[in-house]
Amino acid sequence: MTKERLNTLIGQNMRKERKARDMSIEELANVMDLSTSFIGLMERGQRGVTTHNVYKLSEIFGVSVENFFETTSPKHAVMADVASGLKQKRNKLATLTHNLSETEIDFVISTIKNLRSIRSKADGEGKGTEE
């Protein structure tokens, strides 16, 4: 396989993984600490992806490094077919929280718990008022 073909293959798989998570190029660029134009060049195969960046992508997307070297990705095809909006949102949330500090993660967890508590109280109040 030529270097150009390998760059194209990695870029295509990179784009598939990003789109499967309903993630914009800007969001991925922010998480990877790269420019949006560089992400676009990598996705189009016009720039090589370093081994470090392939590793970072695998961590961000929660897939193996090998995923970026597959010429056909049955896992991706199945995931795209059965992925619900909720699953995509959960993946996006995981991606957005990937680089948070421990304090920031604790804050996010606390906020989610508070939202659940508020929702639970609201659901409890609504049950007594039904006719």
C-alpha positions as CSV (number, residue, x, y, z in Angstrom):
1,M,0.0,0.0,0.0
2,T,1.4,3.4,-0.9
3,K,1.8,6.2,1.6
4,E,-0.9,8.2,-0.2
5,R,-3.4,5.4,-0.1
6,L,-2.6,4.8,3.6
7,N,-3.2,8.5,4.4
8,T,-6.5,8.3,2.5
9,L,-7.6,5.2,4.3
10,I,-6.8,6.6,7.7
11,G,-8.5,9.8,6.9
12,Q,-11.7,8.1,5.6
13,N,-11.9,6.0,8.8
14,M,-11.2,9.0,10.9
15,R,-14.1,10.9,9.2
16,K,-16.4,7.8,9.6
17,E,-15.7,7.6,13.3
18,R,-16.2,11.4,13.8
19,K,-19.5,11.4,11.8
20,A,-20.8,8.3,13.7
21,R,-20.6,10.4,16.8
22,D,-22.2,13.4,15.2
23,M,-19.1,15.4,15.9
24,S,-18.0,18.5,14.0
25,I,-14.5,19.0,12.7
26,E,-14.3,22.0,15.1
27,E,-15.1,19.7,18.1
28,L,-12.5,17.1,17.1
29,A,-9.9,19.8,16.5
30,N,-10.5,21.2,20.0
31,V,-10.2,17.8,21.6
32,M,-7.1,17.0,19.7
33,D,-5.6,20.5,20.1
34,L,-5.1,20.8,16.3
35,S,-6.5,23.3,13.8
36,T,-9.7,22.6,11.9
37,S,-7.9,22.9,8.6
38,F,-5.3,20.3,9.6
39,I,-8.1,17.9,10.7
40,G,-9.8,18.5,7.2
41,L,-6.5,17.8,5.5
42,M,-6.0,14.5,7.4
43,E,-9.6,13.4,6.7
44,R,-9.0,14.0,3.0
45,G,-5.7,12.1,3.1
46,Q,-3.7,15.2,2.1
47,R,-1.7,15.1,5.3
48,G,-0.3,12.1,7.0
49,V,-1.5,11.2,10.5
50,T,1.2,10.6,13.0
51,T,1.2,7.5,15.2
52,H,0.6,9.8,18.2
53,N,-2.5,11.2,16.5
54,V,-3.9,7.8,15.6
55,Y,-3.4,6.8,19.2
56,K,-5.2,9.9,20.4
57,L,-8.1,9.3,17.9
58,S,-8.5,5.7,19.2
59,E,-8.7,7.0,22.8
60,I,-11.2,9.8,21.8
61,F,-13.5,7.5,19.8
62,G,-13.0,4.5,22.1
63,V,-11.9,2.2,19.2
64,S,-8.8,0.2,18.6
65,V,-5.9,1.7,16.6
66,E,-6.5,-1.0,14.0
67,N,-9.9,0.5,13.1
68,F,-8.1,3.3,11.3
69,F,-6.2,0.8,9.0
70,E,-9.2,-1.3,8.0
71,T,-10.2,-1.1,4.4
72,T,-13.7,-2.2,5.3
73,S,-15.2,-1.6,8.7
74,P,-18.1,-4.0,9.4
75,K,-18.1,-2.7,13.0
76,H,-18.7,0.8,11.8
77,A,-21.4,-0.3,9.3
78,V,-23.3,-2.1,12.0
79,M,-22.9,0.7,14.4
80,A,-24.1,3.3,11.9
81,D,-27.1,1.1,11.1
82,V,-28.3,0.6,14.6
83,A,-27.0,3.7,16.3
84,S,-29.9,5.7,17.9
85,G,-29.9,9.4,18.6
86,L,-29.3,8.6,22.2
87,K,-26.2,6.5,21.5
88,Q,-24.8,9.3,19.4
89,K,-25.4,11.8,22.1
90,R,-23.7,9.6,24.7
91,N,-20.7,9.2,22.4
92,K,-20.6,12.9,21.9
93,L,-20.8,13.5,25.6
94,A,-17.9,11.1,26.2
95,T,-15.9,12.9,23.5
96,L,-16.6,16.3,24.9
97,T,-15.6,15.2,28.5
98,H,-12.4,13.3,27.3
99,N,-9.9,16.1,28.3
100,L,-11.6,17.4,31.4
101,S,-9.7,17.6,34.7
102,E,-10.8,15.5,37.7
103,T,-12.4,18.6,39.2
104,E,-14.3,19.3,36.0
105,I,-15.5,15.7,35.8
106,D,-16.7,15.8,39.4
107,F,-18.6,19.0,38.6
108,V,-20.3,17.3,35.5
109,I,-21.2,14.3,37.7
110,S,-22.6,16.5,40.4
111,T,-24.7,18.4,37.8
112,I,-26.1,15.2,36.3
113,K,-27.0,14.0,39.8
114,N,-28.8,17.3,40.5
115,L,-30.7,17.1,37.2
116,R,-31.8,13.6,38.0
117,S,-32.9,14.7,41.5
118,I,-34.9,17.6,40.1
119,R,-36.5,15.4,37.5
120,S,-37.3,12.7,40.1
121,K,-39.0,15.3,42.3
122,A,-40.9,16.8,39.4
123,D,-42.1,13.3,38.4
124,G,-43.2,12.6,42.0
125,E,-45.1,15.8,42.2
126,G,-46.9,15.1,38.9
127,K,-48.1,11.7,40.0
128,G,-50.4,13.1,42.8
129,T,-52.0,15.6,40.5
130,E,-53.2,13.3,37.7
131,E,-57.0,13.0,37.3
